[in-house]
Every structure is written in structure tokens, then in C-alpha cells.
Amino acid sequence: MALEPPRDHLDNPLFMKKIDPETLREIESFQIKGPCKFQITQFGMRGGRLGDIHLAWGKTEILGHNAFVVATKDNAGIEKLSINFSGKPD
């Protein structure tokens, strides 16, 4: 499976973020090769506000790793999603 150029549901480009030095680079293409396993799992999220930011967070397991997920939306409607992994896979 190949996707060029990848876009979100609003046809916006997708980016990768380099941490140091902080840089955003547009993803030009990606390929999925070999056997793949897609698993859809529901998990509970909690919601709240931090100042003007709406946020939701929750814990789950992704590919054998503990994952902490945080989604935010600011007053301008900008939405962000972060996923932090910990632990070793089984």
C-alpha cells in the first residue's frame, strides 16, 4: 500500500516533527510493506480544560507498549494529538 501525498480528512498535509532542533517536515509519501495487523480497540478518555485549552486523555496498550494519549483543542480550533509510549513489548 502506498499513499502519495498523505492527507488528513480535511485534505491538509501531514507532518513529522523532529524534536531537536524542533522542525516540522511535510510527509511526501509512505508505504506499508509486509504483513500488517490492524487492531481497533476502544479505551476510556477523561476530559477537562486547562485555561483556554480543551483536553482529553487516556491510557491504553498499543502493540504491547503502554501508551498515554492526549488530545487538545485551542480557541482557534487547532487540534493536536500526542501519544507517549513506555515499557517493552511482549
C-alpha positions as a Markdown table, in Angstrom:
| # | Residue | x | y | z |
|---|---|---|---|---|
| 1 | Met | 0.0 | 0.0 | 0.0 |
| 2 | Ala | 1.4 | 3.4 | -0.9 |
| 3 | Leu | 0.0 | 6.8 | -0.2 |
| 4 | Glu | 1.3 | 9.9 | -2.0 |
| 5 | Pro | 0.9 | 12.6 | -0.7 |
| 6 | Pro | -0.8 | 11.6 | 2.6 |
| 7 | Arg | -3.6 | 13.9 | 3.7 |
| 8 | Asp | -6.0 | 14.2 | 6.7 |
| 9 | His | -9.8 | 14.1 | 6.5 |
| 10 | Leu | -9.8 | 17.8 | 5.5 |
| 11 | Asp | -7.2 | 17.3 | 2.8 |
| 12 | Asn | -4.4 | 19.0 | 4.9 |
| 13 | Pro | -0.8 | 17.7 | 4.6 |
| 14 | Leu | 0.6 | 15.6 | 7.3 |
| 15 | Phe | 3.9 | 16.4 | 9.1 |
| 16 | Met | 6.7 | 14.7 | 11.1 |
| 17 | Lys | 8.1 | 16.6 | 14.0 |
| 18 | Lys | 11.8 | 16.5 | 14.7 |
| 19 | Ile | 12.4 | 17.2 | 18.4 |
| 20 | Asp | 15.9 | 18.7 | 18.4 |
| 21 | Pro | 16.2 | 21.1 | 16.7 |
| 22 | Glu | 12.4 | 21.4 | 16.5 |
| 23 | Thr | 11.4 | 21.2 | 12.9 |
| 24 | Leu | 8.3 | 20.2 | 11.0 |
| 25 | Arg | 8.7 | 18.4 | 7.8 |
| 26 | Glu | 5.8 | 17.6 | 5.4 |
| 27 | Ile | 5.4 | 13.9 | 4.7 |
| 28 | Glu | 5.7 | 13.3 | 1.0 |
| 29 | Ser | 4.8 | 9.7 | 0.9 |
| 30 | Phe | 4.7 | 6.5 | 2.9 |
| 31 | Gln | 4.5 | 2.8 | 2.2 |
| 32 | Ile | 3.3 | -0.2 | 4.2 |
| 33 | Lys | 5.1 | -3.4 | 3.2 |
| 34 | Gly | 4.9 | -6.9 | 4.5 |
| 35 | Pro | 2.3 | -8.4 | 6.8 |
| 36 | Cys | 0.3 | -5.9 | 8.8 |
| 37 | Lys | -2.1 | -6.3 | 11.7 |
| 38 | Phe | -4.7 | -3.6 | 12.3 |
| 39 | Gln | -6.5 | -3.7 | 15.6 |
| 40 | Ile | -9.1 | -1.3 | 16.7 |
| 41 | Thr | -9.6 | -1.0 | 20.5 |
| 42 | Gln | -11.7 | 1.3 | 22.5 |
| 43 | Phe | -10.4 | 2.9 | 25.6 |
| 44 | Gly | -11.7 | 5.4 | 28.1 |
| 45 | Met | -10.8 | 9.1 | 27.9 |
| 46 | Arg | -11.3 | 11.8 | 30.5 |
| 47 | Gly | -11.9 | 15.4 | 29.6 |
| 48 | Gly | -11.2 | 18.8 | 31.0 |
| 49 | Arg | -9.9 | 22.3 | 30.5 |
| 50 | Leu | -6.5 | 23.9 | 31.2 |
| 51 | Gly | -7.1 | 27.6 | 30.8 |
| 52 | Asp | -8.5 | 28.1 | 27.3 |
| 53 | Ile | -7.4 | 24.6 | 26.1 |
| 54 | His | -9.9 | 21.8 | 26.0 |
| 55 | Leu | -8.2 | 18.4 | 26.5 |
| 56 | Ala | -8.9 | 14.7 | 26.7 |
| 57 | Trp | -6.5 | 12.0 | 27.9 |
| 58 | Gly | -6.5 | 8.2 | 28.4 |
| 59 | Lys | -4.3 | 5.1 | 28.7 |
| 60 | Thr | -4.2 | 2.1 | 26.5 |
| 61 | Glu | -1.8 | -0.5 | 25.1 |
| 62 | Ile | -0.6 | -0.2 | 21.5 |
| 63 | Leu | 1.5 | -3.1 | 20.0 |
| 64 | Gly | 2.4 | -4.3 | 23.5 |
| 65 | His | 3.5 | -0.9 | 24.8 |
| 66 | Asn | 1.7 | 1.1 | 27.4 |
| 67 | Ala | 0.5 | 4.3 | 25.7 |
| 68 | Phe | -0.7 | 7.6 | 27.2 |
| 69 | Val | -2.8 | 9.6 | 24.7 |
| 70 | Val | -3.5 | 13.4 | 25.0 |
| 71 | Ala | -5.8 | 15.4 | 22.6 |
| 72 | Thr | -6.1 | 19.2 | 22.8 |
| 73 | Lys | -8.1 | 21.9 | 21.0 |
| 74 | Asp | -7.4 | 25.6 | 21.5 |
| 75 | Asn | -9.7 | 28.6 | 21.0 |
| 76 | Ala | -8.6 | 28.9 | 17.3 |
| 77 | Gly | -9.9 | 25.3 | 16.7 |
| 78 | Ile | -6.4 | 23.9 | 16.3 |
| 79 | Glu | -6.4 | 20.2 | 17.3 |
| 80 | Lys | -3.3 | 18.2 | 18.4 |
| 81 | Leu | -2.8 | 14.6 | 19.4 |
| 82 | Ser | 0.2 | 13.2 | 21.3 |
| 83 | Ile | 0.9 | 9.6 | 22.0 |
| 84 | Asn | 3.7 | 8.7 | 24.5 |
| 85 | Phe | 4.9 | 5.1 | 24.8 |
| 86 | Ser | 6.6 | 3.3 | 27.7 |
| 87 | Gly | 7.5 | -0.2 | 28.5 |
| 88 | Lys | 8.8 | -3.1 | 26.4 |
| 89 | Pro | 6.5 | -5.0 | 24.0 |
| 90 | Asp | 5.6 | -8.6 | 25.0 |
